[in-house]
């Protein structure tokens, strides 16, 4: 690998930018693919570019062919993230499930009696106010955000940031009545209908979940559904 390509790869990984290292298996030439743009020595046909982009979207690597050329695509995606606002009982079930599914999980809750290492071992905890925490965490296109507190003073500040970010999923706990009130509050805070329309609320798949674990399953299921909707 050329030094220039390695440096670009390291920069992309540090910035949480999904990229693919593309290698022509016949010539050995390599390039770095980011958002459909080639950088380096490999020139790919449109069908090969599309194939490489699909592999990035699926978090998988593999060999593709274009015009008789064998090309190997090694995807370097940052870990998907889940930001949970509210260190509540549902979060205690959701967090380990998400971690097992490969998400880097952060739990945000300024209430220190809730966000403790004893209740949430092995994950990152933030006791910042939710909007401040969200600004620091900077949700990107590989980030899901779930608010669980039922407290507008905590959920709404987080939503204001999340809904204006590229986060691929934003979900909020609460009944339809609770969500209707949430929508009105967010409108009053200046969020647009398009931004508010991104919310999955009530959060989770409709599976008649009752217990915290079942609700956590429904939430993670919906996150997976949204994340993989274009995978074929």
Secondary structure, 3 states (H helix, E strand, C coil): CCHHHHHHHHHHHHCCCCEEEEEECCCCCEEEEECCEEEECCCCCHHHHHHHHHHHHCCCCEEEEECCEEEEEEEECCCCEEEEECCCHHHHHHHHHHHHCCCEEEEECCCCCCCCCCCCCCCEEECCCHHHHHHHHCCCCCEEEEECCCCHHHHHHHHHHHCCCCCCEEEECCCHHHHHHHHHHHHHCCCCHHHHCCEECCCCCCCCCCCHHHHHHHHHHHHHHHHCCCCC
